[in-house]
């Protein structure tokens, strides 16, 4: 399987066209305001509107279901959407992934596909979503789903791990326009996948304790995880998701929080996706049109951080109020913003809105 530059599909072309036209609409009309007297009601509205044949990642130009977005939305969506709907989405993704012999990045009403390319966090988030559903409902995997996930897990571990961590050839992840080789975020998600596979009664081809030890040995720098296999930059998303998943030792979790707070990465609005612009060598040609997209402030990532603070027993109330202010300012859950609270926008790109991940993470924070 080729992992890397943009996959060209009909859906990808349509999505790109939708991106351009929707960006023009946002520039002219601004972000659509949703009904609701508070962020909880607006988050409910986002998820209800996005629950189509597949759960849309967004209401503007992301009108497909990204498996990672679905997993990150799951704990909030359980509070809003019918459990039968969520189970149907999980069943659909597992069946289509088994047919394709890999978990694709996206799902439309008719099939799965990669946009812009295959990502190493696809199977981890599908496993995480299945485990969350089982935890929430007490209903485990059926026989066919268990066989399919076991095959996918065995194949993933056989193909994509090398020398203890994900191979450098695995470049795709949620930063879907930055090709980071063996991002530490992907490795953290894979570690969570192994824990959840065991919880689902699947056989783990790898020992999660061994992977955890290797991540710490190779990627930990005392108060942060490095971003990927190349360089020594801080991988902010790796630390945030380590907190969210409750992984690694307590002293590592505490050090991650101290570093984020020391560098004011969650101020004035939580949270920046990186310390600085990413290595230009990781950027495909189209990415260079909007090179700061993935070091802007990402509202859903900020909410993941707040959920991590909550689970670690830290005070998050002030940050929560800041996020709520942004939501009520725009009367919507948006994707990316600048430090001044204005939506992230360039001549070639405007932020997504009706963003399922952000709405789901907010409901998880507010209602769990």
RALIN-V622803 format. One record per helix or strand of 3 or more residues. SS is the DSSP state (H for helix, E for strand). FROM is the first residue (numbers start at 1). TO is the last residue. If there is no record, write none. Layout:
<<SS & FROM & TO> <SS & FROM & TO>>
//
This chain:
<<H & 10 & 29> <H & 39 & 50> <H & 67 & 77> <H & 83 & 100> <H & 122 & 137> <H & 143 & 160> <H & 184 & 199> <H & 208 & 219> <H & 236 & 245> <H & 250 & 262> <H & 280 & 282> <H & 285 & 290> <H & 293 & 295> <H & 299 & 311> <H & 317 & 330> <H & 356 & 367>>
//
